[in-house]
Amino acid sequence: MRNSARGIIIRDGKVLVMFRRRIDNGEKREYYVVPGGGIEDGETPELAVVRELKEEMCIDAKILGYLGKGETKSGYAYYYACEIPDSQTPHLGGEELEKLSEANYYEPMFIDIDSINDLDLVGKEFVFPALNREYKECGVEA
């Protein structure tokens, strides 16, 4: 089981997502995810989300509050509302940049919050709680 930590960043009515395109055996799938990634051994979800956002999108995130957790195929994803300095523009970095290809495409982008219900966005149920600052008490639920 591998848990992950994900950060929801909202700026000017838009939410930061990672657009994904995968082509496997000629079959193309396009979807969006809330940025973040796996929690390493001995790491808290809070440390993981900050590290992952730095590695994946080259941004310095600050956690505003914990939003909750969602179940995934491989464990749990812990969601956090985060912010980044206005001077920073997310761009692809780390492992995602190294793996980038036509068949395995990544692109950070801000999308309009009003359009998220029309998208295949993993974790979209945490966007409006982030927007409304509906934080939970603790970082990791039992």
C-alpha positions as CSV (number, residue, x, y, z in Angstrom):
1,M,0.0,0.0,0.0
2,R,1.4,3.4,-1.0
3,N,-0.3,6.6,0.3
4,S,0.1,10.0,-1.3
5,A,-0.2,13.6,-0.4
6,R,-1.8,16.2,-2.8
7,G,-2.0,20.0,-2.7
8,I,-4.8,22.1,-4.0
9,I,-3.6,25.6,-5.0
10,I,-6.2,28.2,-6.0
11,R,-5.2,31.4,-7.7
12,D,-7.6,34.0,-9.2
13,G,-10.5,31.6,-9.5
14,K,-8.4,28.8,-11.0
15,V,-7.1,25.6,-9.5
16,L,-3.6,24.2,-10.3
17,V,-3.8,20.7,-11.8
18,M,-1.6,18.3,-13.7
19,F,-2.9,17.4,-17.1
20,R,-2.0,13.8,-18.1
21,R,-2.1,12.0,-21.4
22,R,-1.2,8.3,-21.4
23,I,-1.0,6.1,-24.5
24,D,-0.9,2.4,-23.8
25,N,-1.1,-0.1,-26.6
26,G,-2.6,2.6,-28.9
27,E,-5.3,3.5,-26.4
28,K,-5.2,7.2,-25.4
29,R,-6.5,8.4,-22.0
30,E,-6.5,12.1,-20.9
31,Y,-7.3,13.2,-17.4
32,Y,-6.3,15.7,-14.7
33,V,-5.0,15.1,-11.2
34,V,-4.4,17.3,-8.2
35,P,-0.6,17.6,-8.0
36,G,1.3,15.6,-5.4
37,G,2.7,12.1,-5.0
38,G,3.9,9.3,-2.8
39,I,4.7,9.6,0.9
40,E,8.2,8.2,1.6
41,D,9.0,6.0,4.6
42,G,9.3,8.2,7.7
43,E,7.8,11.2,6.0
44,T,4.6,12.9,7.1
45,P,1.9,13.7,4.6
46,E,2.6,17.4,5.2
47,L,6.3,17.1,4.4
48,A,5.4,14.9,1.3
49,V,3.0,17.4,-0.2
50,V,5.5,20.3,0.1
51,R,8.3,18.1,-1.3
52,E,6.2,16.7,-4.2
53,L,5.0,20.1,-5.3
54,K,8.6,21.3,-5.3
55,E,9.8,18.3,-7.3
56,E,6.9,18.0,-9.7
57,M,6.1,21.7,-10.4
58,C,9.1,23.6,-9.1
59,I,7.0,25.7,-6.6
60,D,7.4,26.5,-2.9
61,A,4.1,25.6,-1.4
62,K,2.9,26.6,2.1
63,I,0.1,24.5,3.7
64,L,-3.0,26.4,4.7
65,G,-5.0,23.5,6.0
66,Y,-5.9,19.8,5.8
67,L,-9.0,18.9,3.7
68,G,-9.4,15.2,4.1
69,K,-8.5,11.9,2.5
70,G,-9.7,9.9,-0.5
71,E,-9.2,6.2,-1.2
72,T,-7.1,5.2,-4.2
73,K,-6.2,1.9,-5.9
74,S,-3.0,1.8,-3.9
75,G,-3.9,3.4,-0.5
76,Y,-5.0,6.8,0.6
77,A,-4.5,10.3,-0.8
78,Y,-4.3,13.1,1.8
79,Y,-5.4,16.5,0.5
80,Y,-4.2,19.9,1.6
81,A,-5.1,23.4,0.7
82,C,-1.8,25.2,-0.2
83,E,-0.6,28.5,-1.5
84,I,2.4,29.6,-3.5
85,P,4.0,33.0,-3.9
86,D,2.4,35.1,-6.7
87,S,5.9,35.4,-8.3
88,Q,6.0,31.6,-8.9
89,T,4.7,30.0,-12.1
90,P,4.5,26.2,-11.9
91,H,6.5,24.3,-14.5
92,L,7.3,20.7,-15.0
93,G,10.2,19.3,-13.1
94,G,11.6,16.2,-11.5
95,E,10.6,12.6,-12.4
96,E,7.7,13.9,-14.5
97,L,10.0,15.9,-16.7
98,E,12.4,13.0,-17.0
99,K,9.5,10.6,-18.1
100,L,7.9,13.1,-20.4
101,S,7.1,11.7,-23.9
102,E,4.3,11.7,-26.4
103,A,3.0,8.5,-24.8
104,N,3.5,9.8,-21.2
105,Y,2.6,13.5,-21.2
106,Y,2.4,15.8,-18.2
107,E,1.5,19.5,-18.1
108,P,0.9,21.7,-15.1
109,M,-1.9,24.2,-15.7
110,F,-4.5,26.4,-14.0
111,I,-8.1,25.6,-14.9
112,D,-11.2,27.6,-14.1
113,I,-12.9,26.3,-10.9
114,D,-16.3,26.5,-12.6
115,S,-15.2,23.9,-15.1
116,I,-13.9,21.2,-12.8
117,N,-17.2,19.3,-12.7
118,D,-16.9,18.8,-16.5
119,L,-13.4,17.3,-16.3
120,D,-12.0,13.9,-15.4
121,L,-10.2,15.3,-12.4
122,V,-9.1,13.0,-9.6
123,G,-9.6,14.7,-6.3
124,K,-12.1,17.3,-7.5
125,E,-14.3,16.8,-4.4
126,F,-11.6,18.7,-2.3
127,V,-11.4,21.8,-4.5
128,F,-14.5,23.6,-3.2
129,P,-13.6,22.9,0.5
130,A,-10.2,24.4,-0.3
131,L,-11.8,27.4,-1.9
132,N,-14.1,27.9,1.1
133,R,-11.3,27.2,3.6
134,E,-13.2,24.3,5.1
135,Y,-10.2,22.7,6.9
136,K,-10.3,19.6,9.2
137,E,-8.7,19.3,12.6
138,C,-5.8,16.9,12.1
139,G,-3.5,16.0,9.2
140,V,-4.1,12.2,9.3
141,E,-7.4,10.6,10.0
142,A,-7.6,7.2,11.6
